[in-house]
Amino acid sequence: MLTNKETVMCIETMAKMFPAAHCELEHKNIFELLVAVVLSAQCTDILVNRVTASLFEKYHGPEDYIRVPVEELENDIRSIGLYRNKAKNIQALSRKILDEFDGQVPATHAELESLPGVGRKTANVVLSVGFGVPAIAVDTHVERVSKRLGICRWKDSVTEVENTLMRKLPKEMWSDAHHDMIFFGRYHCKARTPECARCPLLYLCREGKKQAKARGFDG
């Protein structure tokens, strides 16, 4: 397991590799961010952005989403995986935001997670990106990178990964670290073809060293 100091150094290295790391879901306000994150479950940001380009022209706020039949909303997001369930959740969360939060996206973990279709990861993204609250959202890239590098254990749950990262990193690094790790995992330490041969963190990475040995090069 990497120490706190080594973990911080890894994040700083990722930040140097991807200095423009940011949330790639396109949005103009916090409600659009929430909808985009809900749509992004088991789906690429590229596809979500393609769909929301027209979706956000048609629907501007929660009241717009509940004015149409669910079948119409389903059709508008049909190219996205799990579109039926996501359409139902978007309408339900829109109604709850209007009924219980005066039409505004709530700004606490508990309130966000009370919305249909919103789990801890989605809540963390909305808090961090939308409200500027320090948070680490553990998606597939953050989990993979954390486990490959040995920041946490292979058997750790998503919640355990999040807690370990929060414990090992200063709070002021949390939100940026989330984006740094996503970019590192998405464009460098990829699931099927990690670029171990040119990775500046290979000397720390137990999984990378295994792959390096298997491929016949030394880190």
C-alpha positions as CSV (number, residue, x, y, z in Angstrom):
1,M,0.0,0.0,0.0
2,L,1.3,3.5,-0.9
3,T,1.9,5.9,1.9
4,N,0.1,9.2,2.2
5,K,3.2,11.0,0.9
6,E,3.5,8.6,-2.1
7,T,-0.2,9.0,-2.8
8,V,0.1,12.8,-2.9
9,M,3.1,12.5,-5.2
10,C,1.1,10.2,-7.6
11,I,-1.7,12.8,-7.8
12,E,0.8,15.6,-8.4
13,T,2.4,13.6,-11.2
14,M,-1.0,13.0,-12.8
15,A,-1.7,16.7,-12.6
16,K,1.5,17.5,-14.4
17,M,0.6,14.9,-17.1
18,F,-3.0,16.3,-17.5
19,P,-2.9,20.0,-16.4
20,A,-6.3,20.6,-18.1
21,A,-8.1,17.8,-16.3
22,H,-11.7,18.8,-15.7
23,C,-15.3,17.5,-15.8
24,E,-16.0,16.6,-19.4
25,L,-19.7,16.6,-19.1
26,E,-21.0,19.7,-20.8
27,H,-23.5,21.8,-18.8
28,K,-24.5,25.4,-18.3
29,N,-25.9,25.1,-14.7
30,I,-26.0,22.7,-11.7
31,F,-29.3,21.2,-12.8
32,E,-27.9,20.3,-16.2
33,L,-24.9,18.9,-14.5
34,L,-27.1,16.7,-12.4
35,V,-29.0,15.4,-15.4
36,A,-25.8,14.8,-17.3
37,V,-24.2,12.8,-14.4
38,V,-27.4,10.7,-14.1
39,L,-27.2,10.0,-17.8
40,S,-23.5,9.1,-17.7
41,A,-24.0,5.9,-15.6
42,Q,-22.5,3.0,-17.6
43,C,-22.1,5.4,-20.5
44,T,-19.3,7.5,-22.0
45,D,-19.1,11.3,-21.5
46,I,-18.8,11.6,-25.3
47,L,-22.2,10.0,-25.9
48,V,-23.8,11.9,-23.1
49,N,-22.6,15.2,-24.5
50,R,-23.9,14.2,-27.9
51,V,-27.4,13.6,-26.5
52,T,-27.5,16.6,-24.1
53,A,-26.5,19.0,-26.9
54,S,-30.1,18.7,-28.1
55,L,-31.7,17.7,-24.8
56,F,-30.7,20.9,-23.1
57,E,-32.0,22.9,-25.9
58,K,-35.4,21.4,-25.4
59,Y,-35.5,21.1,-21.6
60,H,-34.2,24.1,-19.6
61,G,-35.3,23.2,-16.0
62,P,-37.0,20.5,-13.9
63,E,-40.5,21.8,-14.8
64,D,-39.8,21.1,-18.5
65,Y,-39.0,17.4,-17.8
66,I,-42.3,16.7,-16.1
67,R,-44.4,18.4,-18.7
68,V,-43.9,15.7,-21.3
69,P,-44.9,12.0,-21.3
70,V,-42.1,9.7,-20.1
71,E,-42.2,8.1,-23.5
72,E,-41.2,11.4,-25.1
73,L,-38.2,11.8,-22.8
74,E,-37.2,8.2,-23.4
75,N,-37.2,8.9,-27.1
76,D,-35.0,11.9,-26.6
77,I,-32.3,9.9,-24.7
78,R,-32.9,6.6,-26.5
79,S,-29.2,6.3,-27.7
80,I,-28.0,6.1,-24.1
81,G,-27.9,2.8,-22.2
82,L,-30.7,2.2,-19.6
83,Y,-32.6,5.1,-21.2
84,R,-36.0,3.9,-19.8
85,N,-34.9,3.8,-16.2
86,K,-32.9,7.1,-16.6
87,A,-35.9,8.9,-18.1
88,K,-38.1,7.7,-15.2
89,N,-35.5,8.9,-12.7
90,I,-35.0,12.2,-14.3
91,Q,-38.7,12.9,-14.2
92,A,-38.9,11.8,-10.6
93,L,-36.0,13.8,-9.4
94,S,-37.3,16.8,-11.3
95,R,-40.6,16.5,-9.5
96,K,-38.9,16.1,-6.1
97,I,-36.7,19.2,-6.7
98,L,-39.8,21.2,-7.6
99,D,-41.9,19.9,-4.7
100,E,-39.3,19.7,-1.9
101,F,-36.4,22.0,-2.8
102,D,-38.1,25.0,-4.4
103,G,-36.9,24.1,-7.8
104,Q,-33.2,24.2,-6.8
105,V,-30.7,21.3,-6.8
106,P,-30.0,20.6,-3.1
107,A,-26.4,21.1,-1.9
108,T,-25.9,18.3,0.7
109,H,-25.0,14.7,0.3
110,A,-28.1,13.5,2.2
111,E,-30.5,15.7,0.1
112,L,-28.9,14.8,-3.2
113,E,-28.9,11.1,-2.4
114,S,-32.6,11.4,-1.6
115,L,-33.3,12.1,-5.3
116,P,-34.3,9.2,-7.5
117,G,-31.3,7.8,-9.5
118,V,-28.7,9.7,-7.5
119,G,-26.1,7.7,-5.6
120,R,-23.0,8.7,-3.7
121,K,-20.9,9.0,-6.8
122,T,-23.4,11.3,-8.6
123,A,-23.8,13.4,-5.4
124,N,-20.0,13.8,-5.1
125,V,-19.7,15.0,-8.7
126,V,-22.5,17.5,-8.2
127,L,-21.1,18.8,-4.9
128,S,-17.6,19.1,-6.2
129,V,-18.2,20.4,-9.7
130,G,-21.4,22.3,-9.1
131,F,-21.0,23.6,-5.6
132,G,-17.2,23.6,-5.2
133,V,-17.4,21.3,-2.1
134,P,-14.3,19.1,-1.8
135,A,-15.3,15.5,-2.8
136,I,-13.9,12.5,-4.5
137,A,-16.3,10.7,-6.8
138,V,-15.1,7.1,-7.3
139,D,-15.9,6.0,-10.9
140,T,-14.4,3.1,-12.8
141,H,-11.3,5.0,-13.6
142,V,-10.6,6.3,-10.1
143,E,-11.2,2.8,-8.7
144,R,-8.9,1.1,-11.3
145,V,-6.1,3.6,-10.9
146,S,-6.3,3.4,-7.1
147,K,-6.1,-0.3,-7.0
148,R,-3.4,-0.7,-9.7
149,L,-1.1,1.8,-8.0
150,G,-1.7,0.2,-4.6
151,I,-3.3,3.3,-3.0
152,C,-5.9,0.9,-1.7
153,R,-6.5,-2.8,-1.8
154,W,-7.9,-4.9,-4.7
155,K,-10.7,-6.1,-2.5
156,D,-11.8,-2.7,-1.4
157,S,-15.4,-1.6,-2.1
158,V,-16.0,1.7,-3.9
159,T,-16.8,3.3,-0.5
160,E,-13.6,2.0,1.0
161,V,-11.6,3.4,-2.0
162,E,-13.2,6.8,-1.5
163,N,-12.5,6.7,2.3
164,T,-8.9,5.7,1.7
165,L,-8.3,8.5,-0.9
166,M,-9.9,11.1,1.5
167,R,-7.6,9.8,4.3
168,K,-4.4,9.9,2.3
169,L,-5.0,13.2,0.5
170,P,-5.3,16.7,2.0
171,K,-8.9,17.9,1.7
172,E,-7.9,20.7,-0.6
173,M,-6.7,18.2,-3.1
174,W,-9.9,16.0,-3.3
175,S,-11.8,17.6,-6.1
176,D,-8.8,18.2,-8.4
177,A,-7.5,14.6,-7.6
178,H,-10.8,13.2,-8.8
179,H,-10.3,14.8,-12.2
180,D,-6.6,14.0,-12.3
181,M,-7.3,10.4,-11.7
182,I,-10.1,10.2,-14.3
183,F,-7.9,11.7,-17.0
184,F,-5.0,9.4,-16.0
185,G,-7.2,6.4,-16.1
186,R,-9.1,7.4,-19.2
187,Y,-6.2,8.4,-21.4
188,H,-3.1,6.7,-19.9
189,C,-3.7,3.9,-17.4
190,K,-6.5,2.5,-19.6
191,A,-8.4,-0.7,-18.7
192,R,-7.2,-2.9,-21.5
193,T,-4.1,-1.1,-22.8
194,P,-2.4,0.7,-20.0
195,E,0.7,2.6,-21.2
196,C,3.0,1.1,-18.6
197,A,6.1,1.4,-20.8
198,R,6.1,5.2,-20.6
199,C,4.4,5.7,-17.2
200,P,6.3,7.9,-14.8
201,L,4.7,6.0,-11.9
202,L,5.7,2.6,-13.0
203,Y,8.4,2.3,-10.4
204,L,5.7,2.6,-7.7
205,C,3.0,0.5,-9.4
206,R,2.9,-3.2,-8.5
207,E,0.4,-4.0,-11.2
208,G,2.4,-2.1,-13.7
209,K,5.5,-3.9,-12.8
210,K,3.7,-7.2,-13.3
211,Q,2.6,-6.1,-16.8
212,A,6.0,-4.8,-17.6
213,K,7.6,-8.1,-16.7
214,A,5.0,-10.0,-18.8
215,R,5.7,-7.8,-21.8
216,G,9.4,-8.0,-21.5
217,F,10.5,-4.5,-20.4
218,D,11.7,-3.1,-17.1
219,G,10.3,-0.2,-15.2
